[in-house]
């Protein structure tokens, strides 16, 4: 039997704002496209980047701060700035082929966008 996971939603499906509730509820990113699924983190967890483990929740539409329960049904393997930043996929049912394609398309576009953003982002006053 798979363990049920508790997810806190930071980005509701359809939102343009990526919030980080584990880090004082700050807005971390404004997307040019709405997020096609609920996104958040697994409570009482730690990812490879030191932040709580990211999670994609396929279920009913949520609000920022909602806590939902589901089972891990997969994982998105993702690199962010050269470091692993994998996402656990959580749902009460297996993903459909359409949901799998949507995940693949979204994260392909997201990774490309983050690469372009890193090329044009300037950091002033950074110590070497």
N, C-alpha and C positions, 0 to 999 in steps of 0.2 A: 504494500500500500504506500502511495506517495504522501509525503507530509504536506499538510496544508500550510500555505504561506500567507502572511498578512502583509499587504501592500498599502503604503500611503501614497495617494495620488498627488503628484506635483503639477502635471500637465494633463488636464482633461482632454478627451477626444474633441478635436475641432479648435483647440486653443492655439494661439500664436506665441504665447509667453511660456518660456521654460523657467519655472521657479525651482529654487532649492530650499525646501522646507527644513531639511536637516542642517542648513547653514543660515538660519535666521530669516527665512522666508524672503530671501532676496530674488529679484529677477536676474537670471543668469544669461538669458539669451532671448532675443526677439526674432522669430522665424519669419521668412517671407511667405511660407506656406503653413497652413494649419496642420497640427499633428493628427494623423489618421486613427490614432488609438490612445487609450489612457496610458500614461507613463508616470512612473514613480520609483519607489525603492522598497525593498524588503525590510521590514522592521527588524531590529536586532541582528543586522548582518554587516559584513564588510566585503567590499569588492577589492579587486587587485590594485585599484588606484587609491585605496584608503577610505574612500567614501562608502556609504551604504551601497549594497548591491542593487544596481539598476534593474527595473522590472517593467515589462510591457504587459498591461492587463487587457485581455479580451473578455469583455463582459458588458454590463449595462453602462450607460453614460454616467460619468462621475463628476464630482466637483472637487476643487482644490481642497486638499486636506482629508478627503474621504479615506477611510480604511476599508479595504475589501479583502476577501479571502478567496484563494484559488490554489490550484496545483501547478507545479512546473511541468510544462509540456514541451519545452525546447529552450534553445539558447541562440542568441545572435552573437557571433564572434566578431568583435569590433576593436579596432585600434584607434586611439585618440592621442595625437601628438606622439606617436610611436609607442605608446603604452597600451596594454590590454585594458579594455573598458567594456567587458561583455555585458549583455543584457539577458536576464532570465525572462522567458515568455511564460505567462501565467494565464490559465483558463480553466474552466470547469469541463470543457469538452475539447476533443482534438481539433486542431486548426484545419480549416478547409483549404483547398488548393488556392482559392482566391485570397484568403488571409495570408498564406505563405508568400504568394506573389507580391501582395501589398507590402509586407515586411521587407522583402528583397528589394523592391523598387525604392521604398522610402529610405532604407539605410544606404543604398547605393548613391542616391541623390544627396542624402545628408552628409556622407563622407566626402563627396565631391565638393559640396558647399563649404564644409569645414576646412578643406585644403585650400580652397580659393580665399576664404576669409583669413587664414593664417598668412597667406602671401601678401595681402593688402593691409593687414593690421600692423600698426606701429606701436612700439612700446618705448616711451621716452623715460630717461633717467634710470634705466635698468643697469644695475651693477654687474660687471663681469666676474 
